[in-house]
Each structure stands twice: as structure tokens, then as C-alpha cells.
């Protein structure tokens, strides 16, 4: 069975702005589109909302792919509640309580997806990799996704 990936805001912003700008790496963004079309690249609806505030042009691109975003149902909301109450450092003071991190983690956990994030901090329960590690949720960064999918981007 092919891996389904649940992508975090950090990975999308890093790819879009910092490393793989669509104008410079159009083939990569076509590969993302193929994964989305296969239903193998998804995210939480809260990621779409975060991107609207943080990066309008990325948000426009994502809005055209709105089917990839999963709205939190009751089971996901219960898992988000568990994540927030168990890993209290995940949401920093002053950060919106319903920031996307806990929703992305819950989505990957409930649905058995691999979480894609550019956050680091495997040993920190304040970061996505540390929480995923503690919960047994598979995760990777962008380059690991490219390797797993055997993508060539140049």
C-alpha cells in the first residue's frame, strides 16, 4: 500500500519560499499535484487557514487544491484534545490554542498517515517530531519524502 502523507505548514512554507520556489522547480510542484490527485498528500484544514495568514500566494495555490484538506470530525477533535492535554508544551504561550500542529498530528495518527514537517527537535515534546516520536507516528521531512517517492526535482 502506498504511503499517504499529511503535510504541515512548516514543510509547505519551506518548500514554497525557501527551497523549491515553483518558478524554479515546476517539476516538483507537478509531483506534489500528482500526489494530491492520488489522494496521497493531505493536510488539516487548519493548515490552509494558517497559510492564508502567513503566505497569501501559497494559500492561493493550496486553495485550488482544497480537496486535499481534511476538516476535523469528532474523532479527530477527540484526538486533538488528547494531544493538547498530553503534550502541553506543543502550543507555546501566546500561540493560538487551535494552531494547526495538534490537528496535523491528530490527522496523521487517526488515519495512519506519515506526517511531513520541516520542524526539528526529535527529543522535544514542544515540537512535532518529538510528539510524533512519543506517539509512534511516522514522520519525515521534505527530502525524505522525495527519497521515498524517488523524485527527481532538477
SELUMTOR-92399 format. One record per atom (N, C-alpha, C, O, CB): residue in one letter; x, y, z. Coordinates in pm, whole numbers, plus 50000, padded with zeros to 5 digits. Glycine has a CB too. Example, Ala and Ser with C-alpha at 12.3 -4.5 7.8 and 13.67 -1.06 7.14 Angstrom:
2
A513194943150780/A512304955050780/A513204967050780/A514244966850846/A511314955350905/S512854977550708/S513674989450714/S512905000350787/S513415011450804/S514084994050572/
//
This chain:
154
X500854988150000/X500005000050000/X500885012550000/X501865013250075/X499045000050123/X500545022049918/X501335034249906/X501145043150028/X500055043850086/X500945041849778/X502195049950066/X502175059050180/X501325071250150/X501385076950041/X503605063350217/X500525075150248/X499785087850242/X500495097250338/X500815093650451/X498245085950278/X500725109450291/X501445119450368/X500505130450413/X499635134850338/X502595125350286/X500685134750537/X499945146050593/X500955157150617/X501815156050705/X499165142150727/X500865167850539/X501895178150539/X501555189750632/X500415194250641/X502115183350399/X502585194350701/X502485205250796/X502775218650728/X503385219150622/X503455202950913/X502325229250789/X502565242750738/X504065245350718/X504455251450618/X501975253150833/X504885241050811/X506335243750801/X506935237850674/X507785244150612/X507065238050923/X506505226050635/X507025219750514/X506555227150389/X507325229050295/X506605204950507/X505315231350388/X504795238650273/X505495252050256/X505885255750145/X503295240850288/X505655259250364/X506305272450357/X507785271050321/X508295278850242/X506145280050490/X508465261350379/X509875259150346/X510025255850198/X510925261050132/X510465247750432/X509165247350146/X509255243650004/X508935255549916/X509665258249821/X508295232049972/X507865262749946/X507375273549859/X508325285549855/X508615290949748/X506005278149907/X508815289649972/X509585302049982/X511095300149992/X511865307849935/X509125309650100/X511515289850064/X512925288950099/X513745279950007/X514905282949979/X513045284050238/X513165268949960/X513995258949893/X513605255649750/X514465254049665/X513985246649972/X512315254549724/X511865249349595/X510785258249534/X509675253649507/X511335235049611/X511115270749512/X510135280249460/X509545274849330/X510275270049243/X510795294249436/X508235275549316/X507565269949199/X508135274649065/X508205266948970/X506105273149204/X508535287049059/X509095292548935/X510415285548898/X510725283948780/X509315307748949/X511165281348997/X512465274948976/X512385259648970/X513235253348907/X513405278949086/X511375253849034/X511245239349042/X509835234749004/X509165228249084/X511585234349183/X509365238148883/X507985234748846/X507715219748847/X506605215548876/X507675240348710/X508725211748814/X508535197148813/X508165191948952/X507335182948966/X509805190248762/X508795197449054/X508475193349191/X507015196149224/X506335187649282/X509385200649291/X506535207849187/X505165211449219/X504175203149137/X503055200749181/X504935226349194/X504595198749018/X503775189148942/X503725175749013/X502695168949011/X504325187348799/X504825171849076/X504845159349152/X503965160449277/X503285150849314/X506285155549191/X503995172049342/X503065174149454/X501625172949404/X500795166549469/X503305188049520/X501335179049289/X499985178149232/X499585163749204/X498435159849228/X499905186349102/X500505155749155/X500205141649128/X499865134349259/X498915126549263/X501395134749058/X500635136949364/X500335130649494/X498965135049545/X498205126949597/X501425134249597/X498675147949531/X497375153049574/X496265146249495/X495265142049552/X497295168649556/X496445145149364/X495445138749278/X495205124249313/X494095119149297/X495875139649134/X496255117449361/X496125103449403/X495545102249544/X495295091149592/X497495096449397/X495335113549610/X494845113249749/X495935109349847/X495635104749957/X493695103649761/X497195111249808/X498315106949892/X499045118549958/X499995116250033/X499285099149811/X498615130849932/X499155142450003/X497955150250054/X497185155949976/X500095151349911/X497805150350186/X496675156850250/X497195165850362/X498385166150392/X495665146250305/X496285172950423/X496615180850540/X495335184250614/X494225181250570/X497385193650501/X495515190450727/X494385195350805/X493895208550745/X494685216450694/X494775197150954/X492625210650752/X492035223150708/X492675235150781/X492715246150726/X490515223050730/X493155232950901/X493785243850975/X495105248250912/X495515259750930/X494025239551119/X495765239450838/X496975243350765/X496615253350656/X497325263250637/X497675230950704/X495535250850586/X495075260250484/X494805273850548/X495185284250492/X493795254950414/X494165273950664/X493875286450734/X495165293450778/X495265305650767/X492975283750856/X496145285850829/X497425291850868/X498125298150749/X498685309150759/X498335281350934/X498095291250637/X498775296350517/X498105309150465/X498775317750408/X498775285650407/X496815310350486/X496135322550443/X496705334650514/X496875345350455/X494625321550469/X497015332950643/X497545343950724/X499025346350697/X499495357750701/X497325341050871/X499765335650671/X501225336650665/X501795337950524/X502895343150509/X501815324750730/X501075333450422/X501635333950286/X500525333650182/X500085323050138/X502595322050264/X500075345450143/X498935346450051/X499105339149917/X498145333149869/X498665360850024/X500295339449856/X500435332749726/X500425317549741/X499865310549656/X501735337249658/X501045312349845/X500965297949872/X499505294249900/X499025283949853/X501875293849992/X498815302449976/X497415299850007/X496585298949880/X495705290349869/X496865310750099/X496835307749785/X496085307149658/X496315293849587/X495365287849536/X496495318649567/X497575289349583/X497895276549519/X497175265149592/X496605256249528/X499435274249520/X497195265549723/X496555255049802/X495035255449787/X494385244949782/X496935256349949/X494475267249780/X493015268849768/X492505261649644/X491405256149644/X492625283749763/X493305261749537/X492925254549415/X492985239449433/X492535231949347/X493835258749300/X493535234949545/X493655220749576/X492945217649708/X493385209249787/X495155216649584/X491855224449728/X491135223949856/X490695209849896/X490515207050014/X489915232849849/X490535200949799/X490105187249829/X491125179749915/X490785169649976/X489865179649700/X492365184549919/X493395177649998/X493265180250148/X493905173550229/X494775182049952/X492435189850186/X492345193850326/X491195186850398/X490065186450350/X492185208950336/X491535181350513/X490595173450592/X490045182050706/X490795187250789/X491265160550646/X488735183250709/X488085190450819/X488055181350941/X487835169250927/X486635195050780/X488255186751059/X488255178451179/X486855173451214/X485955181351243/X488845186151296/X486695160251212/X485455154351257/X485555151551408/X486535155251471/X485145141151177/X484565145151463/X484545142951608/X485735134551654/X486335137551757/X483235136151649/X486075124051578/X487195115551618/X488505123451616/X489325122151707/X487295103251525/X488705131651514/X489915139851507/X489945150051621/X490995152351681/X490005147051372/X488805156151650/X488765165951758/X489095159451893/X489765165651976/X487385172551765/X488635147151914/X488965140052038/X490455137352046/X491055138352154/X488185126752046/X491065133951932/X492505131351931/X493295144251951/X494325144252017/X492915124651799/X492805155351893/X493435168351916/X493405171652065/X494395176252121/X492725179451833/X492285169252127/X492135171752271/X493185163652349/X493825168852441/X490705168052320/X493345151052312/X494345142452377/X495745148252357/X496515149452452/X494275127952320/X496075151952233/X497405157252202/X497665169952283/X498725171352345/X497545160252050/X496715179152284/X496895191752356/X497045189652507/X497815196652573/X495725200952328/X496295180152562/X496355177752706/X497545169352749/X497975170152864/X495095171152751/X498075161252659/X499205152752691/X500535159852665/X501475158452742/X499135139852609/X500595167252557/X501825174152517/X501585189152527/X501485196252427/X502265170052371/X501495193752652/X501075207552679/X502055217952627/X501675229552607/X500885209452827/X503295214352604/X504275223752553/X504205225752403/X504885234452349/X505645219252590/X503395217752333/X503305218652187/X502795232252142/X503245237552041/X502395207652133/X501855237652216/X501315250852183/X501945260952278/X501645261152397/X499745251052192/X502825269152223/X503555278852304/X502625289552360/X501565292252306/X504665285452221/X503055295252470/X502295306252530/X502115317352428/X503055321352360/X503005311652658/X500915322152418/X500605332852325/X500225327952187/X499755335652104/X501765342052314/X500435315052161/X500075309452031/X498615304952037/X498135300652142/X501025297551993/X497945305851927/X496535302051922/X496385287451964/X497105278851915/X495955304251781/X495465284552054/X495285271052106/X494995261051995/X495405249552002/X494175270852209/X494275265451893/X493925256251788/X494805258051665/X494335256851552/X492465257851750/X496075261051688/X497045261551579/X497095247751514/X496695237751574/X498455266051629/X497585247351394/X497475235251312/X498285223351363/X497935211951332/X497895238351174/X499345225551440/X500225214451477/X499475202551537/X499655191151494/X501265219251576/X498645205151635/X497945194051701/X496955187351606/X496715175351617/X497205199151826/X496395194851512/X495455189051416/X496175180451313/X495655170151272/X494675200051346/X497365184751272/X498135176751177/X498575163751244/X498505153051184/X499365184751125/X499035164751367/X499435152751442/X498245143251457/X498375131251433/X500005156551581/X497115148551498/X495925140251517/X495475133751386/X495085122051385/X494785148651575/X495525141151278/X495125135651147/X496035124151108/X495555113551066/X495155146651039/X497345126151120/X498295115451087/X498065103351177/X498115091951130/X499755120451100/X497825105651304/X497635094751400/X496355086851372/X496385074551360/X497605100251542/X495245093851362/X493955087151346/X493875079551213/X493295068751205/X492825097351354/X494455085351109/X494325079550975/X495515070750935/X495475064550828/X494155090550874/X496545070151016/X497695061850985/X498585067550875/X499165059950798/X497235048250946/X498685080750867/X499485087450765/X500875090550818/X501115090250939/X498785100350718/X501785093350727/X503125098050762/X503105113250760/X502705119350661/X504205092250664/X503515119350869/X503495133850881/X504765139750819/X505875135150847/X503365138151030/X504605149950736/X505735156750674/X505895170350741/X504975178550740/X505535158350519/X507065172650798/X507335185250867/X508785189250846/X509655180650828/X507025184051016/X509045201950849/X510415206850846/X510865211150986/X511955216551001/X510545218450748/X510035209051086/X510445211851223/X511515201651262/X511525190351214/X509235211351321/X512385205851351/X513365196851410/X513095196251559/X512315204251612/X514845201551381/X513715186951626/X513505185751770/X512935172251808/X511875171351871/X512595196751820/X513645161951769/X513185148251794/X512985145451943/X512115137551980/X514185138251737/X513775151852027/X513685149452171/X512825159652244/X512725159252367/X515055149252230/X512215168852170/X511425179352233/X509935176652219/X509425175352107/X511765192852173/X509255175752330/X507805173852327/X507085187052300/X505865187852313/X507315167852459/X507835197252262/X507285210152220/X507275211352067/X506815221452013/X508095221652282/X507775201151999/X507905201351854/X507235189051793/X507135178551857/X509395201851813/X506775190551670/X506085179651602/X506905166651599/X506345156151632/X505735183751461/X508185166851562/X508915154051558/X508965146951694/X508845134751700/X510325156351509/X509155154651801/X509205148651934/X507875142451975/X507845131552033/X509615158852036/X506775149351945/X505445144051977/X505155131651892/X504655121651942/X504345154851956/X505475132551762/X505275120851675/X506085108851725/X505585097651729/X505675124151530/X507335111451763/X508185100851814/X507565094551939/X507525082251952/X509585106251846/X507085102852030/X506485098052154/X505205090052128/X504905080452199/X506175109752248/X504455094052026/X503175087451996/X503305075951896/X502345068751871/X502195097651942/X504495074151840/X504685063351743/X504115066451605/X503735057351532/X504075050751795/X504045079151571/X503515083451442/X504695084851345/X505655091851377/X502715096951453/X504645078351230/X505745080051134/X505785094351083/X504745100551060/X505615070251017/X507005099651064/X507155113051013/X508425113950931/X509315105550942/X507165123351128/X508485124250848/X509655126550765/X509755141250730/X508825148850755/X509615117950637/X510885145150673/X510985158750621/X510815158250469/X510585147550412/X512355165250660/X510915169650404/X510685170250260/X511645161250183/X511215153850095/X510825184650211/X512935161850216/X513905153850142/X513645138950160/X513825131150065/X515325157250189/X513215134950277/X512885120750300/X511655116850219/X511575105550170/X512635118150450/X510685125850203/X509535123250116/X510015121549972/X509605112149904/X508485134750126/X510885130649924/X511395129649788/X512105116349766/X511925109849663/X512345141349758/X512915112149864/X513615099349854/X512625087649853/X512755078549772/X514605097749971/X511645088049942/X510665077049949/X509875075849820/X509525064849777/X509705079250068/X509585087149758/X508825087049633/X509725086249509/X509225085549396/X507965099449626/X511035086249530/X512045085449423/X511875096749322/X511905094549201/X511955071749352/X511685108849374/X511505120549289/X512845126449248/X513815126249325/X510665131049360/X512895131549127/X513995139649078/X513435153549057/X512425155048987/X514645133748946/X514045163649115/X513445176849106/X514245186749022/X513815198049003/X513285182349244/X515385182648972/X516205191748895/X516165189048747/X516825195948669/X517605191148943/
//
